[in-house]
């Protein structure tokens, strides 16, 4: 986790330096160039104080427009364990997701782009308002999933988790091939069907090996 924090800070600090040079070349006042550097400082101080990204909103991360898709994927994977309230403005904002009768709060729905594809991101929450899991719906029945696309996502999740998945020996009862990863107390699952491709993240539990 420290390595991930360090990468976030390094990328943002480098972006702040580049932005300052660009603004200086255009003759912008020095007082305005300080903004980018202050953003990097705020980011670093927040990490130091909270020990996580939970205190940072999407606006603060994207302020210098340097967040890569890999970093966005890490952000999404970090949502489990966060307060639902702290996640509502991430990824450009969200809408609440309730049961049909409005009696049960499920979580939040986000719309975002990852690796050139528009995706829906859904969270589920516990009764205490803590995010329990998050899922990314990459293909949701609208078209067929290509093997190349599936392989790319398996590689992306493997890189994020730092391990190779367990390879399914057979199709599940629900008709999907399920690839699973576990690392540092966290679990990821990729669900693959003819026209479904999704990835979920949650704390690792008993049967997930």
C-alpha positions in Angstrom: 0.0 0.0 0.0 2.9 2.4 0.8 4.2 1.8 -2.7 0.9 2.8 -4.2 0.7 5.9 -2.1 4.2 6.8 -3.1 3.4 6.4 -6.8 0.3 8.6 -6.4 2.4 11.3 -4.7 5.2 11.1 -7.2 2.9 11.3 -10.3 1.0 14.3 -8.9 4.2 16.1 -7.8 5.7 15.6 -11.3 2.5 16.9 -12.9 2.6 20.0 -10.7 6.2 20.7 -11.7 5.3 20.4 -15.4 2.3 22.6 -15.0 4.4 25.3 -13.3 6.9 25.3 -16.2 4.1 25.6 -18.8 2.4 28.5 -17.0 5.7 30.3 -16.6 6.4 30.0 -20.3 3.1 31.6 -21.1 3.8 34.6 -18.8 1.3 33.6 -16.1 1.9 35.2 -12.7 3.9 33.3 -10.2 1.1 33.4 -7.7 -1.1 31.3 -10.1 1.6 28.7 -10.7 1.7 28.0 -7.0 -1.7 26.3 -7.2 -0.5 23.1 -8.7 2.3 22.8 -6.1 -0.2 23.4 -3.4 -2.4 20.6 -4.8 0.5 18.1 -4.5 1.2 19.2 -0.9 -2.5 18.9 0.1 -2.6 15.4 -1.5 0.6 14.3 0.4 -0.7 15.8 3.7 -4.0 14.0 3.4 -2.3 10.7 2.8 -0.1 11.3 5.8 -3.0 12.2 8.1 -5.6 9.6 7.0 -3.3 6.7 5.9 -5.5 6.2 2.9 -7.2 7.9 -0.1 -10.6 8.0 1.6 -10.2 11.7 2.5 -9.7 12.6 -1.2 -12.4 13.4 -3.6 -12.3 12.8 -7.3 -11.9 16.6 -7.9 -8.7 16.7 -5.9 -7.1 13.7 -7.6 -8.1 14.9 -11.1 -7.3 18.6 -10.6 -4.1 18.5 -12.6 -5.6 16.1 -15.1 -2.9 13.4 -14.7 -4.9 10.4 -13.4 -4.3 7.4 -15.6 -6.7 4.5 -16.2 -4.4 2.3 -14.0 -4.7 4.8 -11.2 -8.5 5.1 -11.6 -8.7 1.3 -11.4 -6.7 1.4 -8.2 -9.1 4.0 -6.8 -12.1 1.9 -7.6 -10.5 -1.2 -6.0 -9.9 0.8 -2.8 -13.6 1.7 -2.3 -14.4 -1.3 -0.1 -14.0 -0.2 3.5 -14.6 3.5 2.8 -17.6 5.4 4.1 -20.4 5.5 1.5 -20.6 9.3 2.2 -16.9 9.7 1.3 -17.4 8.0 -2.1 -20.4 9.9 -3.5 -18.4 12.6 -5.4 -15.7 10.2 -6.8 -15.5 9.3 -10.5 -17.5 12.4 -11.5 -20.4 11.9 -9.0 -22.9 9.2 -8.3 -26.5 8.4 -7.8 -28.0 6.4 -4.9 -29.2 2.9 -5.6 -32.2 1.7 -3.7 -34.4 -1.4 -3.8 -37.5 -1.1 -6.0 -39.7 -0.4 -3.0 -37.2 2.1 -1.6 -37.0 0.1 1.6 -33.4 -0.9 1.3 -30.3 1.1 0.4 -28.0 -0.9 -1.9 -25.2 1.5 -2.6 -24.1 3.9 -5.4 -24.0 3.9 -9.2 -21.2 5.7 -11.0 -20.5 6.1 -14.7 -16.9 6.4 -15.8 -14.5 5.6 -18.7 -11.8 3.0 -18.3 -9.3 2.2 -21.0 -11.5 3.8 -23.6 -14.7 2.0 -22.6 -17.7 3.5 -20.8 -18.3 1.5 -17.7 -20.9 1.4 -14.8 -19.4 1.1 -11.3 -21.7 -0.2 -8.5 -21.1 -0.3 -4.8 -22.9 -2.2 -2.1 -23.0 -1.0 1.5 -23.6 -2.5 4.9 -26.1 -1.2 7.4 -23.3 1.0 9.0 -22.8 2.9 5.7 -19.5 1.2 4.9 -18.8 0.1 1.3 -18.6 -3.7 1.3 -17.9 -4.4 -2.4 -17.6 -2.6 -5.7 -18.1 -4.0 -9.2 -17.2 -2.7 -12.7 -19.6 -3.6 -15.5 -17.5 -3.4 -18.7 -19.9 -5.3 -21.0 -23.4 -5.8 -19.7 -25.3 -7.7 -22.4 -25.1 -5.1 -25.1 -22.5 -6.9 -27.2 -20.3 -9.9 -27.3 -17.1 -10.0 -25.3 -13.9 -10.7 -27.3 -11.3 -13.0 -26.0 -8.7 -10.3 -26.5 -10.7 -7.9 -24.3 -11.1 -10.5 -21.6 -7.4 -11.3 -21.7 -6.6 -7.5 -21.4 -8.7 -7.2 -18.3 -7.3 -10.4 -16.7 -3.9 -8.8 -17.2 -4.9 -5.5 -15.7 -6.4 -7.1 -12.6 -3.4 -9.4 -12.2 -1.1 -6.3 -12.3 -3.2 -4.6 -9.8 -3.4 -7.5 -7.4 0.2 -8.5 -7.9 -0.6 -12.2 -8.6 -2.1 -14.5 -11.2 -5.7 -15.6 -10.9 -7.0 -19.1 -10.2 -8.1 -20.3 -13.6 -11.6 -21.8 -13.8 -11.7 -25.4 -14.8 -15.4 -25.3 -15.8 -18.2 -22.9 -16.3 -20.0 -21.9 -13.1 -23.6 -22.7 -12.4 -24.5 -19.2 -13.5 -22.9 -19.8 -16.8 -19.8 -17.7 -16.3 -16.1 -18.3 -16.1 -14.8 -16.9 -12.9 -11.2 -15.8 -12.4 -10.2 -15.0 -8.7 -7.3 -13.2 -7.1 -6.5 -12.7 -3.4 -3.8 -10.4 -2.0 -3.2 -8.6 1.2 -6.7 -9.5 2.6 -8.4 -8.3 -0.6 -10.2 -10.4 -3.3 -11.0 -9.7 -6.9 -13.2 -11.7 -9.2 -13.6 -11.4 -13.0 -16.9 -12.8 -14.4 -16.8 -13.7 -18.1 -19.8 -14.8 -20.3 -20.6 -14.5 -24.0 -21.9 -10.9 -23.5 -20.9 -10.2 -19.9 -17.6 -8.9 -18.6 -17.4 -7.5 -15.0 -14.8 -7.3 -12.2 -15.6 -7.0 -8.5 -13.4 -6.2 -5.5 -14.1 -6.9 -1.8 -12.3 -8.0 1.3 -11.2 -11.6 1.1 -13.5 -14.0 2.9 -13.4 -17.6 4.0 -13.8 -19.6 0.8 -11.9 -17.3 -1.5 -8.4 -18.8 -2.0 
